């Protein structure tokens, strides 16, 4: 019997386990996770008085791959505990205004006249180059760069353009006026008309996304997938360019025939080459995130599911308003809210719950007479990626080196360059492994 080891129990590892066990039901498929929980941040929640708080805005949504969605969400479609959200309602706060209809900064008809025909330079394109080419000088210098600097306090000329997307600063929302199809801005706007929007899911019982992860684990166990928790992989035993054993930090080992690495690539590199790991760290860091969880006594002032905060005069990055998508509404007089603060602002010792609440009132998200029934403050040390220019090309080279070095290792999900958001991880993990299975590379 063949044994497939999946290193990393995040959502990518979960999808990998389903995909491979379905294809090879007689193989041993084992998910190896260093932490006590599956699902990464999706599997972690904070509890206050029986209410759950997610670690950030994590709302599971369909991948638009029928087979995968049936496994991920099949039981949820029929379960009344799970709200089916046909459209996630995101808002944004920018320039002192709360826009409840767009989660990106709203475009304006006057922006169409700002194209100053900036040309792309003949060199590796950085974040500023990309902004200038797509949006021109005014929008780059007065809209995008100040907001980006709020989240990433480093020179944008040293960043990969991909970083824009992590903070919803890669495009504008469509304005209501007429738009010339000949403007570059036309291709940088969100056009939801005529598009099929994936259904999203959230619990209506005060619980969180971790309940979905627990449900997926049960489904994997029913398929015969096994789990090893508390096992950090620190080395390999190799023969003829094939990994035969994984070495763990507790000195135990695990024998396997195939290795699926779904954990972030930076966790793999020290096992392969300390020099490669050190070189990669020059290009790649992660932000720190401070989370403020609140329970309020009365409803919020907005119906948005979440609000992105691009305004540099307030500290939050994003505000999640759970009861607007949980469907609990007035059933209980407790309204959950999580506020994320990123980067240098998260390190400000004077930024406390009282100041965050004041800013929520200032932004028009809650009223001044709202009472804070409970609150909690915590941190996430490994938040959003900060990718310096050259990070993607370096990561691609390193991935090629790893797969050339070991014949039986497969990098999927978070181990692949440019894969960060959970839906991207699920889609790319499934499609990548399906292709490998069809090609006979995983037998």
C-alpha positions in Angstrom: 0.0 0.0 0.0 1.3 3.4 -0.9 1.4 6.3 1.6 0.9 9.9 0.7 2.0 12.5 3.3 0.4 15.9 3.1 2.4 18.4 5.0 0.3 21.3 6.1 -3.3 21.1 7.4 -4.6 24.4 6.1 -7.5 24.5 3.6 -5.0 23.5 0.9 -4.1 20.4 2.8 -7.7 19.6 3.4 -8.6 19.9 -0.3 -5.5 17.9 -1.2 -6.5 15.1 1.1 -10.0 14.9 -0.4 -8.6 15.0 -4.0 -6.0 12.3 -3.4 -8.1 9.9 -1.3 -10.9 10.1 -3.8 -8.5 9.2 -6.6 -6.7 6.5 -4.6 -9.1 5.1 -1.9 -6.7 2.2 -1.1 -3.7 4.5 -0.4 -2.9 5.8 3.1 -3.5 9.6 2.9 -2.1 11.3 6.1 -2.4 15.0 6.8 0.6 16.2 9.0 0.1 19.5 10.9 2.3 21.1 13.4 -0.5 22.8 15.3 -3.4 21.2 17.2 -6.0 22.5 14.7 -6.8 22.0 11.0 -7.6 24.8 8.7 -4.9 27.3 9.5 -6.5 30.6 10.6 -9.8 29.3 9.2 -9.8 26.7 12.0 -9.1 29.1 14.8 -11.7 31.2 16.6 -11.9 33.2 19.8 -14.8 32.6 22.2 -16.6 35.3 24.2 -19.7 34.2 26.1 -20.4 31.3 23.7 -20.0 33.5 20.6 -17.2 32.8 18.1 -14.9 35.4 16.5 -12.9 34.5 13.4 -9.3 35.5 12.9 -10.1 38.1 10.3 -12.8 38.2 7.6 -13.0 34.6 6.4 -16.3 33.8 4.6 -16.2 30.5 2.7 -17.4 30.7 -0.9 -18.0 28.4 -3.8 -15.0 27.6 -6.1 -17.3 27.2 -9.1 -15.9 23.7 -9.6 -18.9 21.5 -9.2 -17.2 18.4 -7.8 -15.2 20.3 -5.3 -18.1 22.5 -4.2 -20.3 19.5 -3.7 -17.8 18.1 -1.2 -17.0 21.4 0.5 -20.5 22.7 0.8 -22.9 19.9 -0.1 -24.2 19.4 3.4 -24.3 23.2 4.0 -26.7 23.7 1.1 -29.3 21.7 3.0 -28.5 22.9 6.5 -30.6 25.8 7.8 -27.9 26.7 10.3 -25.8 27.9 7.4 -26.8 31.2 5.8 -26.5 31.1 2.0 -25.1 34.5 0.9 -25.7 35.2 -2.7 -23.7 38.4 -2.7 -21.2 39.5 0.0 -21.8 43.2 0.7 -18.5 44.9 1.2 -18.1 48.6 1.9 -15.2 51.0 2.3 -14.3 54.0 4.3 -12.2 56.6 2.4 -11.7 60.3 2.4 -13.9 60.7 5.5 -16.9 58.9 3.8 -18.5 55.5 4.4 -19.4 53.9 1.0 -21.8 51.1 1.7 -22.0 49.8 -1.9 -18.3 49.2 -2.9 -15.5 47.4 -1.1 -12.9 49.1 -3.4 -12.4 52.8 -3.6 -15.1 54.2 -5.9 -14.2 55.4 -9.3 -15.5 58.8 -10.5 -16.3 60.0 -14.1 -13.6 62.7 -13.7 -11.0 60.0 -13.4 -11.4 59.0 -17.0 -9.6 62.2 -18.0 -6.6 61.5 -15.9 -4.8 59.0 -18.2 -1.4 60.7 -18.9 -0.1 57.8 -21.0 2.6 56.7 -18.6 4.6 53.9 -20.4 5.8 50.7 -18.7 9.6 50.8 -18.2 11.8 48.2 -19.7 12.8 46.6 -16.4 11.2 44.4 -13.8 7.9 46.1 -13.0 7.4 47.3 -9.4 4.2 48.3 -7.6 4.6 52.0 -8.4 5.3 51.2 -12.1 2.2 49.2 -12.3 0.0 51.8 -10.7 1.4 54.6 -12.9 0.8 52.6 -16.1 -2.8 51.6 -15.1 -4.0 54.7 -13.3 -1.7 57.6 -14.1 0.2 59.9 -11.8 -2.7 61.6 -9.9 -4.5 58.4 -8.8 -1.2 56.7 -8.0 0.2 59.5 -5.8 -3.0 60.8 -4.2 -5.2 57.7 -3.9 -3.4 54.4 -4.0 0.1 54.9 -2.6 -1.0 56.8 0.6 -3.5 54.0 1.3 -1.0 51.2 0.6 1.5 52.9 2.9 -1.0 52.7 5.7 -0.8 48.9 5.6 2.8 48.4 4.4 5.2 51.0 5.8 8.0 50.5 3.2 8.9 52.0 -0.2 6.3 50.8 -2.8 9.0 51.0 -5.5 10.5 47.9 -3.7 7.3 45.9 -3.7 5.8 43.4 -6.2 2.6 44.7 -7.9 0.8 41.6 -6.5 0.8 43.2 -3.0 -1.9 45.6 -4.2 -4.5 42.8 -4.4 -4.0 41.7 -0.8 -5.4 45.0 0.4 -8.1 45.5 -2.2 -6.0 48.3 -3.7 -5.5 46.8 -7.2 -8.5 48.4 -8.8 -11.4 50.8 -8.5 -15.1 50.1 -8.3 -17.2 51.2 -11.2 -18.7 54.7 -11.2 -22.3 55.3 -12.3 -21.4 57.6 -15.2 -20.6 56.7 -18.7 -17.2 55.2 -19.3 -15.2 55.3 -22.5 -14.1 51.7 -23.4 -10.8 53.2 -24.6 -9.5 54.2 -21.2 -7.0 52.0 -19.3 -9.1 52.6 -16.2 -12.0 50.6 -17.8 -9.9 47.4 -17.4 -9.1 48.2 -13.8 -12.7 48.4 -12.6 -15.0 45.9 -11.1 -17.9 45.0 -13.4 -20.3 42.6 -11.5 -23.0 42.9 -14.2 -23.7 39.6 -15.9 -21.2 37.6 -13.8 -22.2 34.6 -11.7 -21.2 35.3 -8.2 -20.2 32.4 -5.9 -22.5 31.7 -3.0 -20.9 32.2 0.4 -21.7 30.6 3.7 -21.8 31.6 7.3 -23.4 30.1 10.4 -26.5 31.6 12.0 -25.9 30.2 15.4 -23.2 32.5 16.7 -20.4 30.1 15.7 -17.8 30.8 13.1 -15.8 29.4 10.1 -14.0 26.9 12.3 -17.3 24.9 12.4 -17.0 24.5 8.6 -13.4 23.2 9.1 -14.6 20.8 11.8 -17.2 19.5 9.4 -14.6 19.0 6.6 -12.4 17.0 9.0 -15.3 14.7 9.8 -15.9 14.1 6.0 -12.2 13.3 5.6 -12.3 10.9 8.4 -15.2 9.2 6.8 -13.2 8.8 3.6 -10.4 7.2 5.7 -7.9 10.1 5.8 -5.7 10.1 8.8 -4.2 13.0 10.8 -1.0 13.6 12.7 -1.0 16.8 14.8 1.8 18.4 16.7 4.3 17.2 14.1 6.7 19.8 12.7 8.7 18.5 9.8 12.3 19.4 10.2 14.1 17.2 7.7 14.0 14.5 5.1 15.6 11.1 4.6 16.3 10.7 0.9 17.3 7.9 -1.4 17.9 8.2 -5.1 16.3 11.7 -5.2 13.1 10.4 -3.4 12.0 11.4 0.0 11.5 8.2 2.0 11.0 9.6 5.5 9.9 12.8 7.1 11.8 13.7 10.3 9.8 15.6 13.0 11.0 17.9 15.7 10.2 15.3 18.4 12.7 12.9 16.7 10.0 10.7 15.3 9.8 9.8 11.6 7.2 9.1 9.0 7.7 6.8 6.0 6.0 7.8 2.8 6.0 7.3 -1.0 4.7 10.7 -2.0 5.0 14.1 -0.3 2.4 16.9 -0.9 3.7 20.1 0.5 0.8 22.5 1.1 2.3 24.6 3.8 3.8 28.0 2.9 7.0 27.8 0.8 9.1 29.5 3.5 8.5 26.5 5.8 10.0 24.2 3.3 13.2 26.0 2.3 15.2 25.6 5.6 14.8 21.8 5.1 16.3 22.0 1.6 18.9 24.8 1.8 19.7 27.2 4.6 21.2 29.6 2.1 18.1 29.5 -0.1 16.0 30.2 2.9 18.1 33.1 4.0 18.0 34.5 0.4 14.3 34.2 0.2 13.7 35.9 3.5 15.2 39.1 2.0 12.3 39.2 -0.4 9.5 38.0 1.8 8.1 39.0 5.2 4.6 39.0 6.8 2.7 41.8 8.5 1.7 41.7 12.1 -2.1 42.1 12.7 -3.8 43.3 15.9 -7.4 42.1 16.3 -10.0 43.8 18.4 -13.1 41.7 19.1 -16.3 43.4 20.4 -19.8 42.4 21.4 -22.2 45.4 21.1 -25.7 45.7 22.6 -27.5 47.2 19.6 -27.3 46.8 15.8 -24.6 48.5 13.7 -25.5 51.5 11.6 -24.6 49.8 8.3 -25.8 46.6 6.6 -22.3 45.9 5.2 -20.8 42.5 5.9 -17.4 44.1 6.2 -15.8 47.5 5.6 -12.3 48.1 4.1 -10.8 51.2 5.7 -8.5 53.0 3.2 -8.6 56.3 4.9 -5.2 57.1 6.5 -6.8 59.2 9.3 -8.2 56.0 11.0 -6.3 52.9 12.1 -8.4 49.9 11.0 -7.7 47.9 7.9 -11.0 46.0 7.9 -14.1 45.8 10.1 -16.1 42.6 10.1 -19.8 42.8 11.1 -20.8 39.2 11.8 -24.5 39.6 12.4 -25.0 41.2 9.0 -24.2 37.9 7.3 -25.0 35.4 10.1 -28.8 36.2 9.9 -29.0 36.4 13.7 -30.0 40.0 13.6 -32.4 40.8 16.5 -32.7 37.3 17.7 -30.2 38.1 20.4 -29.0 41.4 21.7 -25.4 40.7 21.0 -23.7 42.0 17.9 -20.2 40.8 17.1 -17.5 42.9 15.4 -13.8 42.3 14.6 -11.5 45.1 13.7 -8.1 44.3 12.1 -5.2 46.7 12.4 -2.1 46.0 10.2 1.6 46.9 10.1 3.2 49.7 12.2 -0.2 50.8 13.5 -0.6 47.4 15.1 2.5 48.1 17.1 1.2 51.3 18.6 1.0 50.7 22.4 -1.5 53.6 22.7 -4.0 52.0 20.3 -6.5 50.3 22.6 -10.1 49.2 22.5 -11.5 52.5 23.5 -9.7 54.3 20.7 -10.9 51.7 18.1 -14.5 52.1 19.3 -14.2 55.9 19.0 -13.0 55.4 15.4 -15.9 53.0 14.6 -18.3 55.8 15.8 -16.4 58.4 13.7 -16.7 56.2 10.6 -20.5 55.8 11.1 -20.3 52.0 11.6 -21.8 52.1 15.2 -23.6 54.8 17.1 -22.1 56.7 20.0 -24.7 55.3 22.4 -23.7 51.7 21.6 -22.5 49.8 24.7 -19.5 47.5 24.5 -20.7 44.4 26.4 -17.5 42.4 25.9 -14.2 42.9 24.1 -10.9 41.1 23.6 -7.6 42.0 22.0 -5.2 39.6 20.3 -2.4 39.4 17.6 -1.6 37.4 14.5 2.2 37.4 13.9 2.1 35.9 10.4 -0.4 38.0 8.6 -0.4 39.3 5.0 2.6 38.7 2.8 5.0 41.6 2.1 6.6 40.7 -1.2 9.6 42.7 -2.2 10.5 43.1 -5.9 12.0 39.8 -7.1 10.0 37.7 -4.6 7.9 36.0 -7.2 10.8 35.2 -9.6 12.9 34.0 -6.7 10.0 31.8 -5.4 9.5 30.2 -8.8 13.2 29.4 -9.1 13.2 27.8 -5.7 10.1 25.8 -6.4 11.8 24.4 -9.6 14.9 23.6 -7.6 12.9 21.7 -5.0 11.0 19.6 -7.5 14.1 18.9 -9.5 15.9 17.8 -6.3 13.1 15.5 -5.1 11.2 13.3 -7.6 8.3 12.6 -5.3 7.4 16.1 -3.8 4.6 18.2 -5.1 4.1 21.8 -4.2 0.4 22.9 -4.0 -1.7 25.7 -2.4 0.2 28.1 -0.2 3.5 26.5 -1.3 3.0 27.9 -4.8 4.0 31.5 -5.7 1.1 34.0 -6.0 -1.3 31.8 -4.0 -2.7 33.4 -0.9 -6.4 33.8 -0.6 -8.3 30.7 0.6 -10.4 30.4 -2.6 -7.3 30.6 -4.8 -5.7 28.0 -2.6 -8.6 25.6 -2.9 -9.0 26.0 -6.6 -5.3 25.7 -7.5 -4.7 22.8 -5.1 -7.6 20.8 -6.7 -6.8 21.6 -10.3 -3.1 21.1 -9.9 -3.5 17.7 -8.2 -6.1 16.6 -10.7 -3.7 17.4 -13.5 -0.9 15.4 -11.8 -3.2 12.5 -11.3 -4.3 12.5 -14.9 -0.6 12.7 -16.0 0.2 9.7 -13.8 2.6 11.7 -11.6 0.9 10.6 -8.4 0.2 6.9 -8.3 
